[in-house]
Amino acid sequence: MKDRKGFTLIELILTLSISSLIFLTLISVLKFTVNSYKLGEMEDELILNGKYVVEFIKKEIRSADKIISSDKIEFLHEEFGENVGFVVMKYNNPGEYYKYNYSTYYLKDNKIIRVAANTNDKKLPRARMFRGYNEVAEHIVSIEGTKADFSMRTIDLNITLGDRDGMSTKFSTTIFIRCPVLY
């Protein structure tokens, strides 16, 4: 009998089966790793956006010369429906063209938008004077619970961020108002 070299059909099938199992296992591990990385990246994005928006608004409130109830600004609720409930007023530096700067925030299309009005008039501006469209943060689901308590001289910021997969993170803080208020 001749000395045969090579593999039998059973050996080939077993080798292919075992190789396929190892390959499928590696693909599953790779897919799990990529999904975990994407989930971690989205979570980091939400946390960074949340921290940024809270710190941005806190900084503006702390540097305010006056905090005004949004009810005092004519047509503000009609123009900027889901707003934070307060307006920050600052006196501009002498020599600048406008004497007063007013700014507020509202939720639109899952973004927190900052709008501002500049004027030389001592009267409060109307909502139509607020211009600009500065996106402060994105992935915002809700600002429900954000309010100013003028009698207690506090502002509660409650901002919920989320992604399209349903993951959400809520940021809450209370800021004490150090300046005069108008409500």
C-alpha positions in Angstrom: 0.0 0.0 0.0 1.1 3.5 -0.8 2.0 5.8 2.0 -0.7 8.4 1.8 -0.1 11.9 3.0 -2.9 14.5 3.6 -6.0 14.8 5.6 -9.2 12.8 5.7 -12.5 14.4 5.1 -13.4 14.1 8.8 -10.2 15.8 9.9 -10.9 18.7 7.5 -14.5 19.1 8.7 -13.4 19.0 12.4 -10.7 21.6 11.7 -13.1 23.9 9.9 -15.7 23.5 12.7 -13.2 24.3 15.5 -11.8 27.2 13.5 -15.3 28.6 12.9 -16.1 28.4 16.6 -12.9 30.2 17.5 -13.5 32.8 14.8 -17.1 33.4 15.9 -16.0 33.7 19.5 -13.4 36.3 18.6 -16.0 38.3 16.5 -18.4 38.3 19.5 -15.7 39.5 21.8 -14.7 42.2 19.4 -18.3 43.3 18.9 -18.9 43.5 22.7 -15.7 45.5 23.1 -16.7 48.0 20.4 -20.2 48.4 21.8 -18.8 48.9 25.3 -16.4 51.6 24.0 -19.3 53.4 22.2 -21.4 53.3 25.3 -18.5 54.7 27.4 -17.9 57.4 24.9 -21.6 58.4 25.0 -21.7 58.4 28.7 -18.5 60.6 28.8 -20.2 63.0 26.3 -23.3 63.3 28.5 -21.3 63.9 31.7 -19.1 66.5 30.0 -22.1 68.3 28.5 -23.9 68.2 31.8 -20.9 69.6 33.8 -20.3 72.2 31.2 -23.8 73.6 31.1 -24.2 73.7 34.8 -20.9 75.4 35.4 -21.6 77.9 32.5 -24.9 78.9 33.9 -23.6 79.0 37.5 -20.7 81.3 36.4 -23.2 83.7 34.7 -25.5 83.8 37.7 -22.6 84.5 40.1 -21.4 87.4 38.0 -24.8 88.9 37.7 -25.7 92.4 38.9 -29.4 91.4 39.1 -31.5 88.3 38.6 -35.0 89.0 37.2 -38.0 86.7 37.1 -38.8 85.8 33.5 -42.4 86.8 34.2 -41.2 90.4 34.3 -40.0 90.3 30.7 -42.9 90.9 28.3 -43.7 88.0 26.0 -40.6 85.9 27.1 -42.7 82.8 27.8 -44.4 83.1 24.5 -41.1 83.6 22.6 -39.0 81.1 24.5 -41.5 78.6 25.8 -39.4 76.2 27.9 -37.1 78.7 29.6 -35.3 78.5 32.9 -37.5 81.0 34.6 -35.0 83.8 35.2 -33.0 86.4 33.4 -29.5 87.5 34.3 -28.7 91.2 34.1 -25.2 92.7 34.0 -24.0 96.3 33.8 -21.6 96.6 30.9 -18.2 98.3 31.5 -18.2 102.1 31.1 -17.3 103.0 27.5 -19.2 100.1 26.0 -22.0 101.1 23.6 -24.7 99.3 25.6 -25.2 99.9 29.3 -27.3 96.8 30.2 -26.9 93.1 29.1 -29.7 90.6 29.7 -29.4 86.9 29.1 -31.5 83.8 29.6 -31.6 80.2 28.6 -34.2 77.9 27.0 -34.6 74.4 25.8 -35.1 73.8 22.0 -34.5 70.7 19.9 -32.6 68.9 22.8 -30.2 71.8 23.2 -29.9 74.6 25.8 -29.8 77.9 24.0 -28.5 81.2 25.4 -30.1 84.4 24.1 -29.2 87.9 25.1 -30.5 91.5 24.8 -28.4 94.7 25.0 -29.9 98.0 25.7 -29.3 101.5 27.1 -32.8 101.9 28.4 -33.5 101.4 32.1 -36.8 99.7 31.2 -36.7 95.9 30.9 -36.4 94.6 27.4 -39.2 92.8 25.6 -38.7 89.2 24.4 -38.3 90.2 20.8 -35.1 92.1 21.8 -33.4 88.8 22.8 -31.1 87.7 20.0 -28.3 85.4 19.4 -28.4 81.6 19.3 -25.6 80.3 21.4 -25.8 76.5 21.9 -24.5 75.9 25.4 -25.1 72.1 25.5 -26.8 69.3 23.5 -28.4 66.0 24.3 -30.7 67.8 26.8 -33.9 65.8 27.6 -35.4 68.1 30.2 -34.9 71.2 32.3 -38.0 70.3 34.4 -37.6 71.5 38.0 -35.3 74.3 37.0 -36.6 77.4 38.8 -35.8 80.5 40.8 -37.1 80.9 44.3 -36.7 84.6 44.8 -38.0 84.6 48.3 -35.3 82.1 49.4 -32.8 83.7 47.0 -31.9 80.4 45.3 -31.9 79.0 41.8 -32.3 75.3 41.3 -30.8 73.9 38.1 -32.2 70.5 37.1 -30.9 69.3 33.8 -31.4 65.9 32.4 -29.3 64.7 29.5 -29.9 61.6 27.5 -29.0 59.7 24.3 -31.2 58.0 21.7 -30.6 54.6 23.4 -32.5 55.7 26.5 -29.5 56.3 28.8 -29.9 59.5 30.8 -28.0 61.5 33.5 -29.4 64.2 35.7 -27.5 67.1 37.0 -28.9 69.2 39.9 -27.5 72.0 41.8 -28.7 74.9 43.9 -27.1 78.3 43.5 -27.5 81.1 46.0 -28.3 84.5 44.6 -25.9 87.1 45.8 -27.2 90.1 43.9 -30.4 92.1 43.9 -33.5 90.3 42.5 -36.6 91.6 40.7 -39.7 89.4 40.8 
